[in-house]
Amino acid sequence: MRSAKETENFPYRLNTVCYFEVDKNGNVSQVYHKNKSDKKRVFEAYQRAMNKSTTLYAVWPGNWSSDLFIIDDLDAFAKAFNFI
């Protein structure tokens, strides 16, 4: 697993990036972000991550493989989605 914080210019808004969150019990749910109607869901996932009730992850697909990232820079995530 890689760190989004340590990746220069992580593409938070790229449509091919798949976000999901994992709660303290190991429950996994996808966080849709491709449409304007998804903005509320993204914001709620961001709030849960800020409250440390879930952890956000992303899969960034490449040409030959896909990489898993922990979203460990929530400020950059929030700025990308215009929350702050």
C-alpha positions in Angstrom: 0.0 0.0 0.0 1.2 3.5 -0.9 0.7 6.9 0.7 -1.3 9.5 -1.2 0.5 12.1 0.9 3.9 10.9 -0.4 2.7 10.8 -4.0 3.4 14.0 -5.9 0.1 15.4 -7.2 -2.2 12.5 -6.3 -5.1 12.6 -8.8 -8.0 12.9 -6.3 -10.6 13.9 -8.9 -9.6 11.4 -11.7 -12.6 9.5 -12.8 -10.7 6.2 -12.9 -9.7 6.4 -9.2 -11.9 4.2 -7.1 -12.4 5.3 -3.4 -13.6 3.1 -0.6 -13.7 3.3 3.1 -13.2 0.8 5.8 -14.7 1.1 9.3 -13.4 -0.1 12.6 -15.3 -3.4 12.2 -13.8 -4.1 8.7 -16.9 -3.2 6.8 -16.0 -1.9 3.3 -18.1 0.5 1.2 -17.4 2.3 -2.0 -17.3 6.1 -2.2 -18.7 7.2 -5.5 -17.3 10.6 -6.7 -17.9 10.8 -10.4 -21.1 12.8 -10.5 -22.1 16.1 -8.9 -24.8 14.1 -7.1 -22.1 12.1 -5.3 -20.6 15.2 -3.6 -22.7 14.7 -0.4 -21.5 11.1 -0.2 -17.9 12.1 -0.7 -18.2 14.8 2.0 -19.8 12.4 4.5 -17.0 9.9 3.8 -14.5 12.7 4.4 -16.1 13.6 7.7 -16.0 10.0 8.9 -12.3 9.8 8.0 -11.7 13.1 9.9 -13.5 11.7 12.9 -11.4 8.5 12.6 -14.5 6.2 12.4 -13.3 5.1 8.9 -10.2 5.1 6.8 -10.3 6.2 3.2 -8.4 4.3 0.5 -8.1 4.6 -3.2 -7.2 2.4 -6.1 -5.4 4.2 -8.9 -5.4 2.1 -12.0 -2.4 2.2 -14.3 -1.7 0.6 -17.7 -0.3 -2.6 -16.3 -1.3 -2.7 -12.7 -3.4 -0.8 -10.1 -2.0 0.6 -6.9 -3.7 0.9 -3.5 -3.3 4.1 -1.6 -4.3 5.2 1.8 -5.7 8.7 1.7 -3.5 10.1 4.5 -3.7 13.7 3.5 -7.3 14.6 4.2 -6.6 18.3 3.7 -5.5 17.7 0.1 -8.5 15.4 -0.4 -10.9 18.1 0.9 -9.3 20.8 -1.2 -9.5 18.6 -4.3 -13.3 18.2 -3.7 -13.7 21.9 -2.7 -14.7 21.2 0.9 -12.1 23.6 2.3 
